[in-house]
């Protein structure tokens, strides 16, 4: 049975900062490795995801600006964590900037959902 995994992309630079200095042509060219990754893993890619920015945190006391370095997400599916990690080994994000990281979380089934 295939399991779903949430992939979080960490970067020392926000997605907005990365995109500010890139022309539309450079942004399109930068997406080519992502599309190649998507093609390589086919049905294993449930949702390519999107860049993330402008984070805010909330707790019982209220809201505050976030300090997260999460730059984006994807949702993938694989039959095991080992396979999910294999899918991420040569991911384009890891080549994007010094300090880029990927974190993979297994998405657990909720009873009744």
MMTF fields as JSON, N, C-alpha, C and O atoms, coordinates in Angstrom:
{
  "mmtfVersion": "1.0.0",
  "mmtfProducer": "UNKNOWN",
  "numBonds": 451,
  "numAtoms": 452,
  "numGroups": 113,
  "numChains": 1,
  "numModels": 1,
  "chainsPerModel": [1],
  "groupsPerChain": [113],
  "chainIdList": ["A"],
  "bondAtomList": [4, 2, 8, 6, 12, 10, 16, 14, 20, 18, 24, 22, 28, 26, 32, 30, 36, 34, 40, 38, 44, 42, 48, 46, 52, 50, 56, 54, 60, 58, 64, 62, 68, 66, 72, 70, 76, 74, 80, 78, 84, 82, 88, 86, 92, 90, 96, 94, 100, 98, 104, 102, 108, 106, 112, 110, 116, 114, 120, 118, 124, 122, 128, 126, 132, 130, 136, 134, 140, 138, 144, 142, 148, 146, 152, 150, 156, 154, 160, 158, 164, 162, 168, 166, 172, 170, 176, 174, 180, 178, 184, 182, 188, 186, 192, 190, 196, 194, 200, 198, 204, 202, 208, 206, 212, 210, 216, 214, 220, 218, 224, 222, 228, 226, 232, 230, 236, 234, 240, 238, 244, 242, 248, 246, 252, 250, 256, 254, 260, 258, 264, 262, 268, 266, 272, 270, 276, 274, 280, 278, 284, 282, 288, 286, 292, 290, 296, 294, 300, 298, 304, 302, 308, 306, 312, 310, 316, 314, 320, 318, 324, 322, 328, 326, 332, 330, 336, 334, 340, 338, 344, 342, 348, 346, 352, 350, 356, 354, 360, 358, 364, 362, 368, 366, 372, 370, 376, 374, 380, 378, 384, 382, 388, 386, 392, 390, 396, 394, 400, 398, 404, 402, 408, 406, 412, 410, 416, 414, 420, 418, 424, 422, 428, 426, 432, 430, 436, 434, 440, 438, 444, 442, 448, 446],
  "bondOrderList": [1, 1, 1, 1, 1, 1, 1, 1, 1, 1, 1, 1, 1, 1, 1, 1, 1, 1, 1, 1, 1, 1, 1, 1, 1, 1, 1, 1, 1, 1, 1, 1, 1, 1, 1, 1, 1, 1, 1, 1, 1, 1, 1, 1, 1, 1, 1, 1, 1, 1, 1, 1, 1, 1, 1, 1, 1, 1, 1, 1, 1, 1, 1, 1, 1, 1, 1, 1, 1, 1, 1, 1, 1, 1, 1, 1, 1, 1, 1, 1, 1, 1, 1, 1, 1, 1, 1, 1, 1, 1, 1, 1, 1, 1, 1, 1, 1, 1, 1, 1, 1, 1, 1, 1, 1, 1, 1, 1, 1, 1, 1, 1],
  "groupList": [{"groupName": "UNK", "atomNameList": ["N", "CA", "C", "O"], "elementList": ["N", "C", "C", "O"], "formalChargeList": [0, 0, 0, 0], "bondAtomList": [1, 0, 2, 1, 3, 2], "bondOrderList": [1, 1, 2], "singleLetterCode": "X", "chemCompType": "L-PEPTIDE LINKING"}],
  "groupTypeList": [0, 0, 0, 0, 0, 0, 0, 0, 0, 0, 0, 0, 0, 0, 0, 0, 0, 0, 0, 0, 0, 0, 0, 0, 0, 0, 0, 0, 0, 0, 0, 0, 0, 0, 0, 0, 0, 0, 0, 0, 0, 0, 0, 0, 0, 0, 0, 0, 0, 0, 0, 0, 0, 0, 0, 0, 0, 0, 0, 0, 0, 0, 0, 0, 0, 0, 0, 0, 0, 0, 0, 0, 0, 0, 0, 0, 0, 0, 0, 0, 0, 0, 0, 0, 0, 0, 0, 0, 0, 0, 0, 0, 0, 0, 0, 0, 0, 0, 0, 0, 0, 0, 0, 0, 0, 0, 0, 0, 0, 0, 0, 0, 0],
  "groupIdList": [1, 2, 3, 4, 5, 6, 7, 8, 9, 10, 11, 12, 13, 14, 15, 16, 17, 18, 19, 20, 21, 22, 23, 24, 25, 26, 27, 28, 29, 30, 31, 32, 33, 34, 35, 36, 37, 38, 39, 40, 41, 42, 43, 44, 45, 46, 47, 48, 49, 50, 51, 52, 53, 54, 55, 56, 57, 58, 59, 60, 61, 62, 63, 64, 65, 66, 67, 68, 69, 70, 71, 72, 73, 74, 75, 76, 77, 78, 79, 80, 81, 82, 83, 84, 85, 86, 87, 88, 89, 90, 91, 92, 93, 94, 95, 96, 97, 98, 99, 100, 101, 102, 103, 104, 105, 106, 107, 108, 109, 110, 111, 112, 113],
  "secStructList": [7, 7, 3, 3, 3, 3, 3, 3, 3, 3, 7, 1, 1, 7, 2, 2, 2, 2, 2, 2, 6, 7, 7, 2, 2, 2, 2, 2, 2, 2, 2, 2, 2, 2, 2, 2, 2, 2, 2, 2, 2, 4, 4, 4, 3, 3, 3, 7, 7, 7, 5, 7, 7, 7, 7, 3, 3, 3, 3, 6, 6, 3, 3, 3, 3, 7, 7, 7, 7, 3, 3, 3, 3, 3, 3, 3, 3, 3, 1, 1, 2, 2, 2, 2, 2, 2, 2, 2, 6, 6, 7, 2, 2, 2, 2, 2, 1, 6, 6, 7, 3, 3, 3, 3, 3, 3, 3, 7, 7, 7, 6, 6, 7],
  "xCoordList": [0.827, 0.0, 0.864, 1.816, 0.536, 1.296, 0.97, -0.185, 1.997, 1.846, 2.15, 2.906, 1.568, 1.842, 2.862, 2.911, 3.677, 4.725, 4.689, 4.562, 4.804, 4.923, 6.407, 7.163, 6.813, 8.2, 8.264, 7.535, 9.137, 9.344, 10.717, 11.711, 10.754, 12.002, 12.484, 11.797, 13.659, 14.251, 15.319, 16.053, 15.387, 16.372, 16.795, 15.974, 18.066, 18.505, 17.948, 18.061, 17.35, 16.808, 15.339, 14.994, 14.474, 13.052, 12.8, 13.61, 11.671, 11.284, 11.157, 11.546, 10.616, 10.481, 11.846, 12.034, 12.798, 14.151, 14.776, 15.432, 14.573, 15.138, 14.542, 15.251, 13.236, 12.553, 12.74, 12.628, 13.021, 13.158, 14.245, 14.079, 15.351, 16.491, 16.492, 17.404, 15.477, 15.436, 14.46, 13.372, 14.87, 13.982, 12.968, 13.179, 11.865, 10.91, 11.577, 11.24, 12.511, 13.222, 14.072, 14.118, 14.74, 15.558, 14.679, 15.056, 13.503, 12.591, 12.102, 12.026, 11.77, 11.312, 12.424, 12.189, 13.634, 14.775, 15.042, 15.415, 14.849, 15.045, 14.03, 14.293, 12.871, 11.842, 12.086, 11.529, 12.9, 13.14, 13.608, 13.096, 14.573, 14.956, 13.805, 13.721, 12.933, 11.776, 10.833, 10.323, 10.604, 9.729, 10.356, 9.643, 11.672, 12.367, 12.21, 11.994, 12.317, 12.104, 10.685, 10.469, 9.717, 8.311, 8.117, 7.428, 8.716, 8.589, 9.247, 8.706, 10.405, 11.127, 10.282, 10.286, 9.556, 8.835, 7.348, 6.65, 6.844, 5.474, 4.422, 4.258, 3.694, 2.58, 3.033, 2.2, 4.327, 4.846, 4.718, 4.798, 4.518, 4.346, 2.849, 2.177, 2.331, 0.904, 0.606, -0.388, 1.474, 1.302, 2.694, 3.437, 3.051, 4.367, 4.55, 5.675, 3.44, 3.514, 3.722, 3.497, 4.154, 4.352, 5.397, 5.679, 5.971, 6.837, 5.991, 4.806, 6.592, 5.923, 6.698, 7.922, 5.983, 6.629, 5.629, 4.483, 6.053, 5.197, 4.538, 3.318, 5.33, 4.76, 4.392, 5.03, 3.357, 2.902, 2.637, 2.169, 2.936, 2.668, 1.525, 1.322, 0.787, -0.26, -0.155, 0.166, -0.438, -0.581, -1.712, -2.407, -1.908, -3.004, -2.901, -3.911, -1.703, -1.487, -1.658, -1.756, -1.697, -1.885, -1.059, -0.677, -0.8, -0.121, 1.184, 1.303, 2.169, 3.454, 4.04, 3.634, 4.983, 5.659, 6.391, 6.965, 6.368, 7.08, 8.553, 8.962, 9.344, 10.782, 11.226, 12.393, 10.284, 10.543, 11.4, 11.314, 12.212, 13.002, 12.413, 13.096, 11.144, 10.48, 10.156, 9.405, 10.724, 10.572, 9.514, 9.128, 9.039, 8.036, 7.725, 8.259, 6.851, 6.437, 6.081, 5.841, 6.054, 5.493, 4.848, 5.151, 3.964, 3.403, 3.734, 3.434, 4.36, 4.745, 4.109, 3.586, 4.153, 3.695, 4.707, 5.306, 4.876, 5.822, 5.397, 4.599, 5.938, 5.549, 6.33, 6.016, 7.346, 8.114, 8.871, 9.048, 9.316, 10.135, 11.428, 11.899, 12.008, 13.24, 13.035, 13.887, 11.905, 11.614, 11.367, 11.806, 10.669, 10.436, 11.764, 11.949, 12.673, 13.993, 14.773, 15.484, 14.647, 15.301, 14.79, 15.566, 13.504, 12.917, 13.503, 13.529, 13.968, 14.458, 15.975, 16.493, 16.692, 18.166, 18.795, 19.704, 18.337, 18.929, 17.949, 17.945, 17.125, 16.108, 16.756, 17.772, 16.169, 16.741, 16.877, 17.778, 16.014, 16.123, 17.476, 18.057, 17.978, 19.256, 20.423, 21.483, 20.218, 21.264, 21.066, 21.909, 19.954, 19.552, 20.401, 20.712, 20.777, 21.543, 22.278, 21.836, 23.373, 24.128, 23.239, 22.609, 23.189, 22.372, 20.965, 20.2, 20.597, 19.262, 19.123, 20.05, 17.958, 17.683, 16.271, 15.418, 16.052, 14.741, 14.402, 15.251, 13.159, 12.693, 11.461, 10.562, 11.415, 10.326, 9.564, 10.16, 8.231, 7.363, 6.323, 5.652, 6.176, 5.093, 3.775, 3.656, 2.789, 1.459, 0.643, 0.391, 0.233, -0.478, -1.971, -2.551, -2.578, -4.021, -4.738, -4.315, -5.828, -6.655, -7.892, -8.547, -8.226, -9.436, -10.68, -10.894, -11.466, -12.702, -12.53, -13.499, -11.312, -11.083, -10.545, -10.289],
  "yCoordList": [-1.195, 0.0, 1.248, 1.355, 2.171, 3.42, 4.331, 4.465, 4.944, 5.926, 7.3, 7.422, 8.32, 9.691, 10.315, 10.009, 11.199, 11.888, 13.377, 13.772, 14.188, 15.637, 15.951, 15.587, 16.63, 17.038, 18.537, 19.31, 18.945, 20.361, 20.756, 20.074, 21.866, 22.373, 23.529, 24.542, 23.375, 24.412, 25.156, 24.567, 26.461, 27.277, 28.422, 28.947, 28.813, 29.949, 31.269, 32.308, 31.224, 32.412, 32.15, 31.058, 33.13, 32.941, 32.76, 33.163, 32.153, 31.969, 33.317, 33.456, 34.313, 35.651, 36.231, 36.789, 36.1, 36.607, 35.91, 36.55, 34.605, 33.855, 34.312, 34.409, 34.592, 34.939, 36.408, 36.751, 37.281, 38.711, 39.019, 39.894, 38.311, 38.628, 37.848, 38.004, 37.013, 36.185, 36.765, 37.222, 36.737, 37.156, 36.035, 34.907, 36.332, 35.264, 34.099, 32.941, 34.394, 33.333, 32.492, 31.267, 33.15, 32.424, 31.563, 30.446, 32.084, 31.299, 30.071, 28.981, 30.241, 29.11, 28.071, 26.87, 28.554, 27.642, 26.925, 25.752, 27.631, 27.041, 25.946, 25.072, 25.988, 24.972, 23.705, 22.653, 23.789, 22.625, 21.392, 20.302, 21.518, 20.322, 19.77, 18.561, 20.639, 20.192, 19.382, 18.343, 19.855, 19.119, 17.78, 16.794, 17.738, 16.477, 15.507, 14.312, 16.022, 15.203, 14.665, 13.488, 15.512, 15.092, 13.992, 13.005, 14.164, 13.163, 11.846, 10.774, 11.917, 10.712, 9.878, 8.65, 10.512, 9.773, 9.634, 8.941, 10.267, 10.074, 10.101, 11.104, 8.977, 8.88, 9.002, 9.166, 8.924, 9.113, 10.554, 10.823, 11.479, 12.892, 13.164, 13.232, 13.316, 13.58, 15.052, 15.391, 15.93, 17.384, 17.998, 17.883, 18.653, 19.29, 20.347, 20.648, 20.911, 21.913, 23.303, 23.564, 24.19, 25.597, 26.184, 25.629, 27.312, 28.038, 28.603, 28.885, 28.765, 29.323, 30.533, 30.588, 31.498, 32.682, 33.377, 32.943, 34.438, 35.272, 34.444, 34.489, 33.69, 32.82, 33.601, 34.591, 33.125, 33.674, 32.509, 31.452, 32.707, 31.695, 32.176, 33.376, 31.226, 31.558, 30.599, 29.42, 31.146, 30.325, 30.919, 31.82, 30.444, 30.94, 32.434, 33.098, 32.951, 34.364, 35.273, 36.491, 34.7, 35.551, 35.116, 33.954, 36.089, 35.839, 36.62, 37.693, 36.055, 36.736, 36.331, 35.329, 37.105, 36.756, 35.439, 35.181, 34.611, 33.339, 33.525, 34.522, 32.574, 32.623, 31.389, 31.001, 30.79, 29.536, 29.735, 30.753, 28.753, 28.725, 27.725, 27.276, 27.377, 26.486, 27.291, 28.265, 26.884, 27.634, 27.03, 27.656, 25.828, 25.204, 23.797, 23.326, 23.141, 21.788, 21.004, 21.582, 19.707, 18.774, 17.64, 17.427, 16.912, 15.685, 14.567, 14.647, 13.528, 12.388, 11.133, 11.152, 10.041, 8.755, 7.683, 7.702, 6.752, 5.652, 4.526, 4.731, 3.332, 2.203, 2.137, 1.314, 2.991, 3.006, 4.32, 5.043, 4.628, 5.818, 5.712, 6.711, 4.521, 4.351, 4.771, 5.444, 4.375, 4.741, 6.25, 6.885, 6.816, 8.267, 9.021, 10.013, 8.555, 9.2, 9.03, 9.943, 7.884, 7.668, 8.68, 9.195, 8.963, 9.926, 11.321, 12.124, 11.611, 12.953, 13.103, 14.217, 11.988, 12.022, 13.049, 13.771, 13.127, 14.061, 15.168, 15.657, 15.556, 16.569, 17.91, 18.284, 18.631, 19.92, 20.936, 21.774, 20.88, 21.846, 21.73, 22.736, 20.501, 20.302, 20.928, 21.178, 21.179, 21.801, 23.316, 24.008, 23.83, 25.214, 26.267, 27.294, 26.043, 27.038, 26.356, 25.32, 26.923, 26.389, 26.403, 27.416, 25.309, 25.222, 24.712, 24.581, 24.418, 23.892, 22.497, 21.689, 22.224, 20.924, 20.482, 21.289, 19.183, 18.582, 17.746, 17.021, 17.848, 17.044, 16.274, 16.851, 14.969, 14.108, 13.608, 13.073, 13.788, 13.356, 12.388, 12.688, 11.239, 10.333, 10.92, 11.354, 10.931, 11.418, 10.231, 9.285, 10.28, 9.168, 9.252, 10.336, 8.091, 8.038, 8.397, 8.029, 9.123, 9.49, 8.602, 8.452, 8.016, 7.18, 7.968, 9.101, 7.36, 8.001, 9.002, 9.635, 9.156, 10.127, 9.423, 10.064],
  "zCoordList": [0.0, 0.0, 0.0, 0.773, -0.853, -0.946, 0.233, 0.635, 0.768, 1.842, 1.266, 0.302, 1.849, 1.427, 2.366, 3.557, 1.795, 2.543, 2.218, 1.059, 3.256, 3.103, 3.053, 3.953, 1.995, 1.836, 2.092, 1.471, 3.006, 3.289, 2.774, 3.023, 2.053, 1.49, 2.354, 2.489, 2.935, 3.766, 2.975, 2.182, 3.21, 2.523, 3.438, 4.19, 3.382, 4.187, 3.647, 4.298, 2.462, 1.809, 1.489, 1.037, 1.716, 1.445, -0.05, -0.885, -0.366, -1.769, -2.462, -3.622, -1.763, -2.34, -2.684, -3.765, -1.764, -2.014, -3.22, -4.042, -3.322, -4.442, -5.77, -6.772, -5.777, -7.021, -7.402, -8.579, -6.436, -6.71, -7.717, -8.567, -7.631, -8.481, -9.796, -10.608, -10.009, -11.225, -12.245, -11.896, -13.5, -14.589, -14.836, -14.39, -15.545, -15.871, -16.614, -16.37, -17.509, -18.235, -17.276, -17.395, -16.332, -15.355, -14.448, -14.095, -14.069, -13.235, -13.994, -13.427, -15.274, -16.088, -16.221, -16.088, -16.487, -16.622, -15.291, -15.278, -14.18, -12.863, -12.554, -11.728, -13.211, -12.994, -13.814, -13.5, -14.845, -15.706, -14.939, -15.193, -13.996, -13.22, -12.372, -12.156, -11.897, -11.123, -12.008, -11.589, -13.226, -14.139, -14.53, -14.713, -14.657, -14.953, -13.773, -13.978, -12.531, -11.334, -11.324, -11.037, -11.633, -11.678, -12.719, -12.464, -13.873, -14.938, -14.519, -14.791, -13.862, -13.421, -12.472, -12.57, -11.554, -10.527, -10.816, -10.077, -11.864, -12.335, -11.251, -10.556, -11.104, -10.159, -8.701, -7.81, -8.452, -7.096, -6.618, -5.42, -7.552, -7.201, -7.13, -8.159, -5.928, -5.728, -5.979, -6.621, -5.467, -5.586, -5.601, -4.626, -6.71, -6.8, -5.722, -5.324, -5.25, -4.198, -4.746, -5.928, -3.874, -4.22, -3.291, -2.229, -3.694, -2.761, -1.618, -1.798, -0.466, 0.708, 1.209, 1.091, 1.767, 2.338, 3.256, 3.369, 3.902, 4.738, 5.834, 5.993, 6.592, 7.62, 8.88, 9.235, 9.529, 10.808, 11.743, 11.319, 13.006, 14.027, 14.902, 15.084, 15.435, 16.393, 17.568, 17.417, 18.744, 19.934, 20.771, 20.302, 21.982, 22.825, 23.096, 23.328, 23.067, 23.39, 22.178, 22.33, 20.982, 19.809, 18.619, 18.476, 17.777, 16.51, 16.476, 17.069, 15.765, 15.595, 14.254, 13.665, 13.783, 12.535, 12.721, 13.779, 11.692, 11.741, 11.465, 10.87, 11.894, 11.626, 10.854, 10.887, 10.168, 9.475, 8.235, 7.549, 7.975, 6.75, 5.765, 4.844, 5.958, 5.017, 3.771, 3.83, 2.648, 1.399, 0.485, -0.501, 0.791, -0.06, 0.415, 1.419, -0.327, 0.035, -1.229, -2.289, -1.096, -2.08, -1.315, -0.141, -1.969, -1.412, -2.395, -3.586, -1.861, -2.688, -2.112, -0.998, -2.87, -2.35, -2.722, -3.797, -1.797, -1.979, -1.048, -0.133, -1.29, -0.441, 0.865, 1.725, 1.032, 2.279, 2.411, 1.43, 3.624, 3.841, 3.045, 2.502, 2.967, 2.19, 0.739, 0.16, 0.149, -1.239, -1.349, -2.308, -0.372, -0.374, -0.321, -1.026, 0.506, 0.597, -0.697, -1.118, -1.321, -2.622, -3.643, -4.448, -3.615, -4.547, -4.346, -5.279, -3.144, -2.82, -2.938, -2.862, -3.125, -3.09, -4.026, -3.619, -5.25, -6.219, -6.586, -7.715, -5.628, -5.893, -6.246, -5.659, -7.206, -7.618, -6.484, -6.521, -5.491, -4.386, -3.692, -3.286, -3.556, -2.872, -3.627, -3.053, -4.925, -5.752, -5.87, -6.442, -5.331, -5.601, -4.912, -5.516, -3.686, -2.94, -1.79, -1.295, -1.375, -0.247, 0.992, 1.294, 1.693, 2.896, 2.664, 3.62, 1.423, 1.138, 1.738, 1.678, 2.315, 2.931, 2.57, 2.201, 2.686, 2.451, 3.677, 4.196, 4.137, 5.255, 4.79, 4.177, 5.08, 4.629, 5.857, 6.792, 5.845, 6.941, 6.411, 5.423, 7.042, 6.666, 7.143, 8.289, 6.26, 6.586, 7.095, 6.349, 8.356, 8.976, 8.707, 8.659, 8.532, 8.313, 9.618, 10.713, 9.452, 10.612, 10.627, 9.595, 11.762, 11.831, 11.402, 11.833, 10.571, 10.117, 8.997, 8.579, 8.503, 7.416, 6.192, 5.173]
}
